[in-house]
Amino acid sequence: MDPQKVEKLVSEVVREVLTRRRKGAMGQRIAIGSDHGGFELKEHLRTLLELNGYAVTDVGCHKKEACDYPDFAKAVAQSVLRGDCVQGIMIDGAGIGSTMACNRFPGIRAALCHDLKTIVSSRQHNNANILTLGATSNPPDVVDAMVLSWLTTPFEGGRHQKRVDKIERDV
């Protein structure tokens, strides 16, 4: 992605986040987890979230030693399902396995996103409640913009609601 486009995008997201913070949209509790492959990005995002006014529940992992992503995906999903957290973020090497593990839980709509288009669509059209990421898919500044955009993009409802309802009913 062109560095000037990234800079513009980051500025737009930061402006939107600050506007929403003034409107009282922050303070939400977000669950975050990773396996060892996503550990460094998880730590980075935990700090980003806290600096932007989010309360964070870090379900692990807590070190770089090899571990299994399904354990942490389950913990993120359960935090969201219990209502302890309004949304979740799960990170592994590619993001694929964590998406599969999270989506095994009825009521979870985990979306693996790689760019801003999939970020916005996952929230506006699918009301995703867990964002899954591949640890090396994007540079940190792009991931920052993606995460903040995901957290501040509302579900549009309307014609999309019936599809989300079908997902919930037919699972």
Secondary structure, DSSP 8 states (H G I E B T S, - for coil): --HHHHHHHHHHHHHHHHHHHHTT----EEEEEE-GGGHHHHHHHHHHHHHTT-EEEE----SSS---HHHHHHHHHHHHHHTS-SEEEEEESSSHHHHHHHTTSTT--EEE--SHHHHHHHHHTT--SEEEEETTSS-HHHHHHHHHHHHH-----GGGHHHHHHHHHH-
